[in-house]
Amino acid sequence: MKTKVTTAHRHAEILELKKAISRSLSELRQSQRTLMPGLAPIPDETYNDEATDDLLKLWLPSELSTRERDSWCLPNIPALEFRFHYAQADAAAWAQLM
């Protein structure tokens, strides 16, 4: 029977990864305030850094209704997100072929 052992080193690694995710989310929020000004009315507690990061809503254009996307986002931001996801899928497909 395997027991679950967490060493101090592994715990430190996990904390460092959580800090990196929090920094990335903070950078995303800053970009969103510029590129998606309609998100400004969303309460800041939605972005509480103490919240579990895997439960946070990212508020990507693709998650919004068409009406919200049109009124909240600067022009072409939804298309930019689409191109980004397309490039990710294309890269993943090429990686599978290699």
N, C-alpha and C positions, 0 to 999 in steps of 0.2 A: 504494500500500500504506500503510495506517495503522499508525503505531507507537503503542505505549501509553506515554503520558507522564504521570507523576504529579508534580504540582507540590508544593512545600512546603505551599502553602495547602490543596490537596486532601488531602494526608496529615494535616494538622492537623484538617481537617473529619472525616475518618474516625476519628481518635483520639478526637475529642469525641463522635462517635456511639457508639463502643464504650464510652466512660465512661458515657454516658447509659443504654445497655442494661444495663451492670453495675449501675448504681444501681437501675434498675427491677427487675432480678432480685433484688437484695438486699432491696428492699421487698417483693417477692413472697414471698421466703423468710421474712421476719419475720411476714407475715400468715399464712403456712402454719403456722408454729409455733404460732400461736394457734388458727386455725380447723381445722387438721388435726393434732392432737397425736400421732396415730399415726405421723407422719413422723419423730418425734424419733429413733428408732433408726437411721435412714438415716445412713450415715457422712458426715461433713462434707466429705470429699474429693469427694463427688458435687456439692457446691456450690462447688468450688474456683473462685475468680474468675479464676485464670490459665488455666483451661480455655477452649477455644473455645466461646463462648456459644451458637453455633448447634448445638452438639452436646450441650448440657445437657438432661437430662430435667427437665421442669417439674413433674411429679407432680401434675397436675390430677386432680380427682375422676373425670372421664370416662376417664382413662387407667388407672384402678384396676379390679380385679375387684370384683364386688358385695360379696364378703366383706370385702375390704380397705376399700372405701368405707364400709361399715357400721361397721367397727371403728376406722378411722383418722380419719374426719371427724366434726365436730360435726353434730348433726341439721340438716337443711335445706341444708347446704352444697352437695351435689350438685344440688339443685333450683335454688339460686342461680346456679350455674355454667350450668345449662341455660337459665335465663331470660336471663342475660347473652348467651349465644351466640344465642339466639332474637332478642334485640333487635338484635344485630349483623347478623344475616341480614335482618331486617326493614328496617333502615336501608340496607343494601346494595341491597335490592330497590327501595326508594323512590328511591335515588340513580340507579338504572338508568332509572327512569321519567322522571326530570327532564331 
